[in-house]
Amino acid sequence: MSQKIYAVCELLYYMMSLNFLWICYTLAGGFFLGIIPATIAVYECIRKRLLQKDESPAGPLFRKCYRQNRQKNSVVSLVAFVLTGLLLISYLLMKEAVIENILFEFAIRANLWLLFLLFLVFFPVHAYFSLNRFKMLLQPLVFIFICPLQTFASVMIIGVIGSIYFLYPLLGICLGVGLPAYCIGYLFFKKFTKMKGVYF
């Protein structure tokens, strides 16, 4: 029993460490250019812990992954934020419009939803596979449809954990991205491992 309690406490501490590192490196990278490589680094640390049983401190590995991904994903970061910004501006304009355009509204909502799913799947896919620039956005998009259960479960995880953080803000401050990333990473990394011998 004491071993299980220790394991849970150690895991919570690990998630808190990842969250702290994520905040520091995201801010150090100027937020817009730092958030994507920092989030990928979180998932790469989780992948090594889950699949390779690597229980070494998160700091050195996180630093290494962040440096590798920052330069590689600088263009992706800019494209992602420009695209998100354009969709949000379109959504706000749609809300302010006097005459409703049902098709335009549907297109904007569908694109925002697809972008949200793409962001959910992008990070575990990127942390597991070595992707070239062409496949960097294409492969996560494909996996939304290849792994519908994992994608749906990830949306539920975000909803449930978001609600818990809303009710208990201190948990959100301490665990932050660490808890949802660990849960989502667990789902996708286990699925990718099962698929590896069959599909790729």
Phi, psi and omega in degrees: 000315180296327178294320179294318178297318179297318180297318179295316179297320179295319179294318178297319178297321179297316178297320178296320178297315178298318179297316179298315179297318180300314179298312182299312184285329176296314179292321180295330180275004180083027179058292185298320179267350184261335189292320182290309177297327178292321179290321175299319179299322176302312182291327178292321176297317179295319179300315180295323180291317183283314188266327182254003179054036179274107182254024177289161180305144186290330188308301183299317180293318179300315181300315181297312181296320181297314181296321179294321187272338184296311181291321183295326187251015181298319179293318179299319179300313180296315179298316181299315182286325176295315180296315178298316179300316180297318180293320179292320177297317178299320180295316179294319177297322178297320180294327182275348184296138179285316179262124181281135175245104188298317181295318178296317179297316179298317181298317180294313180297318180296319179292322177296318179295317179296320178295320177298314178296321179297318177295322179298316186275332185305313189290312176296324178296315182294325181286334183269319185256153172266107188251141172276177186296327180293319184273355187301322178255332182292314184294316175301323178297318179295320183289342173301322183268333177288324182241065184295324180295316179294322179294314179296316179298324179295320177298317178297319179300314179300317180296312182293311182293323176300320178294319178296316179296325179294320180284325181233082185302329180298323176297319178297321179293319184282310186269325175046234182285343185301314183291306179297323180296321180295315180295314180293317178301318179301313180300308186286319182294322177294320179294315180298321180295319178293324182283338190303314182284346185259312188255335182205000000 
